[in-house]
Each structure stands twice: as C-alpha cells, then as structure tokens.
C-alpha cells in the first residue's frame, strides 16, 4: 500500500511547485489569456450580429425583390392585355372599314351595271325602232308603189283599227 499513498515530502514539494506555477500563471499568463478569450468572444458576437443583420437584409431584399417581380409580372400582364385589346380593336375596325368599303364598291358596281344595262336597253330600243322604221318604210314603198295598192292598204288598216 505504500505504492499508492504518497510520502509527505512529495506532497509538500508538489504543493509548493503547484502554487508557484499557479502564482506565475496568474501574474503573467492569466490576464493575457482572459483578454484574448474576451476579444475572441466579442469577435464572435460581432460576427454573429453581422450575420444576423445580413440575414435580415437578405430577407428584406428577398421580399423586396419578390414584390418588384410581382409588380413587374402584373404590369407585364396588364400591358399584354392592353395590347391584345388594342389588336382586337384594330382588327375589328379594319374589318368594319373593309366591309363598308366592300359594300360601297359593290353598291357602286351594281349602280354602274344598272346604268350600263339601261343605256344598253335604250340603245337597243333605239336600234330596233330605227330598224323597224326602215323595214316598214321599205315594205310600204314596195306595197304602195301604185295608187290602188295604197288605197287597199289604207282600207285594210282602217278595218283592223275598228276591230280592235
């Protein structure tokens, strides 16, 4: 059991050397070590607060960016809707103008055709009348070449008039 229990002299000198080391450490090393630990702690706290600030700023920027994107999308949708409406209005307006112009052209063409038809009918009537007069004149000249034929023809015409 002597091996496990230390001798008094060993404990005494161990205590003195421990106290000496403790006093030296307290005098020369303890303050700089605590100062370094304190600086390190402040540095870590500063880094953590900076990180928290950066995180908050990132969240703020993210929400701001999302809002800007949302606004931009809404504006884009509005612009596209307006563009579609303008396009549809232009198409409808162009169709309306084209239809009105086509109606004018068709109406003018019908009027022109009617006028030309009437002119052609009038000209045809005039030619028929002229031809009829010429034919009647030739027939009458041939039939009425002498007095007896003239008298017979006049009598025949009078008989026809009375019958009608």
C-alpha positions as CSV (number, residue, x, y, z in Angstrom):
1,X,0.0,0.0,0.0
2,X,2.9,2.2,0.2
3,X,3.0,2.5,-3.5
4,X,-0.4,4.1,-3.7
5,X,0.0,6.6,-0.8
6,X,2.5,9.3,-1.4
7,X,5.1,10.4,1.1
8,X,4.7,13.7,3.0
9,X,7.8,15.3,1.3
10,X,6.5,14.6,-2.1
11,X,3.1,16.2,-1.4
12,X,4.8,19.2,0.2
13,X,7.1,19.8,-2.8
14,X,4.3,19.1,-5.2
15,X,2.1,21.7,-3.5
16,X,4.8,24.3,-3.5
17,X,5.6,23.8,-7.1
18,X,1.9,23.9,-8.0
19,X,1.4,27.1,-6.1
20,X,4.5,28.6,-7.7
21,X,3.2,27.7,-11.2
22,X,-0.3,29.0,-10.2
23,X,1.2,32.3,-9.0
24,X,3.3,32.7,-12.1
25,X,0.4,31.9,-14.4
26,X,-1.8,34.3,-12.5
27,X,0.8,37.1,-12.7
28,X,2.0,36.6,-16.3
29,X,-0.4,34.4,-18.3
30,X,-3.9,34.7,-16.8
31,X,-4.6,38.3,-17.9
32,X,-3.5,37.9,-21.5
33,X,-5.4,34.6,-21.8
34,X,-8.5,36.2,-20.4
35,X,-8.0,39.2,-22.6
36,X,-7.7,37.0,-25.7
37,X,-10.7,35.0,-24.7
38,X,-12.7,38.2,-24.2
39,X,-11.6,39.6,-27.6
40,X,-12.5,36.3,-29.2
41,X,-15.9,36.3,-27.6
42,X,-16.5,39.9,-28.8
43,X,-15.3,39.0,-32.2
44,X,-17.7,36.0,-32.3
45,X,-20.6,38.2,-31.0
46,X,-19.8,40.8,-33.6
47,X,-19.7,38.2,-36.4
48,X,-23.0,36.7,-35.2
49,X,-24.7,40.1,-35.1
50,X,-23.3,40.9,-38.5
51,X,-24.6,37.6,-39.8
52,X,-28.0,38.3,-38.3
53,X,-28.0,41.7,-39.9
54,X,-27.0,40.3,-43.2
55,X,-29.7,37.6,-42.8
56,X,-32.3,40.3,-42.1
57,X,-31.1,42.4,-45.0
58,X,-31.3,39.3,-47.3
59,X,-34.8,38.6,-46.1
60,X,-35.7,42.2,-46.7
61,X,-34.1,42.2,-50.1
62,X,-35.8,38.9,-51.0
63,X,-39.2,40.2,-50.1
64,X,-38.5,43.5,-51.9
65,X,-37.3,41.5,-54.9
66,X,-40.4,39.3,-54.8
67,X,-42.6,42.4,-54.6
68,X,-40.8,44.0,-57.5
69,X,-41.1,40.8,-59.5
70,X,-44.8,40.5,-58.7
71,X,-45.3,44.2,-59.7
72,X,-43.4,43.6,-62.9
73,X,-45.4,40.5,-63.7
74,X,-48.7,42.4,-63.0
75,X,-47.5,45.3,-65.2
76,X,-46.5,42.8,-67.9
77,X,-49.9,41.1,-67.8
78,X,-51.6,44.4,-67.9
79,X,-49.6,45.5,-70.9
80,X,-50.2,42.2,-72.7
81,X,-53.9,42.5,-72.0
82,X,-54.0,46.1,-73.3
83,X,-52.0,45.1,-76.4
84,X,-54.5,42.2,-77.1
85,X,-57.4,44.6,-76.7
86,X,-55.8,47.2,-79.0
87,X,-55.1,44.4,-81.5
88,X,-58.6,43.1,-81.4
89,X,-60.0,46.7,-81.7
90,X,-57.7,47.3,-84.7
91,X,-58.8,44.1,-86.3
92,X,-62.5,44.8,-85.7
93,X,-62.0,48.4,-87.0
94,X,-60.2,47.1,-90.1
95,X,-62.9,44.5,-90.7
96,X,-65.6,47.2,-90.4
97,X,-63.8,49.5,-92.7
98,X,-63.1,46.7,-95.2
99,X,-66.8,45.7,-95.0
100,X,-68.0,49.2,-95.5
101,X,-65.6,49.7,-98.4
102,X,-66.7,46.4,-100.0
103,X,-70.3,47.4,-99.6
104,X,-69.6,50.8,-101.3
105,X,-67.7,49.1,-104.1
106,X,-70.5,46.5,-104.6
107,X,-73.1,49.2,-104.5
108,X,-71.2,51.4,-107.0
109,X,-70.7,48.3,-109.2
110,X,-74.4,47.5,-109.1
111,X,-75.3,51.1,-109.9
112,X,-72.8,51.1,-112.8
113,X,-74.2,47.8,-114.1
114,X,-77.8,49.1,-113.8
115,X,-76.8,52.3,-115.6
116,X,-75.0,50.4,-118.4
117,X,-77.9,48.0,-118.6
118,X,-80.4,50.8,-119.0
119,X,-78.1,52.5,-121.6
120,X,-77.8,49.2,-123.5
121,X,-81.6,48.7,-123.4
122,X,-82.2,52.2,-124.5
123,X,-79.7,51.9,-127.3
124,X,-81.2,48.5,-128.3
125,X,-84.7,50.0,-128.4
126,X,-83.5,52.9,-130.5
127,X,-81.8,50.5,-132.9
128,X,-84.9,48.3,-133.0
129,X,-87.1,51.3,-133.6
130,X,-84.8,52.6,-136.3
131,X,-84.7,49.1,-138.0
132,X,-88.4,48.8,-137.7
133,X,-89.0,52.2,-139.3
134,X,-86.6,51.3,-142.1
135,X,-88.2,47.9,-142.7
136,X,-91.7,49.5,-142.5
137,X,-90.6,52.2,-144.9
138,X,-89.2,49.6,-147.4
139,X,-92.3,47.4,-147.1
140,X,-94.6,50.4,-147.6
141,X,-92.6,51.6,-150.6
142,X,-92.9,48.3,-152.2
143,X,-96.6,47.8,-151.3
144,X,-97.6,51.4,-152.0
145,X,-95.9,51.8,-155.3
146,X,-99.2,52.5,-157.1
147,X,-102.4,54.2,-156.1
148,X,-104.6,51.1,-156.0
149,X,-102.3,49.3,-153.6
150,X,-102.2,52.4,-151.3
151,X,-106.0,52.6,-151.1
152,X,-106.3,48.9,-150.4
153,X,-103.7,49.1,-147.7
154,X,-105.3,52.1,-146.0
155,X,-108.7,50.3,-146.1
156,X,-107.1,47.2,-144.5
157,X,-105.6,49.3,-141.7
158,X,-108.9,51.0,-141.0
159,X,-110.6,47.7,-140.8
160,X,-108.0,46.4,-138.3
161,X,-108.4,49.5,-136.2
162,X,-112.1,49.1,-136.0
163,X,-111.8,45.5,-135.0
164,X,-109.5,46.2,-132.0
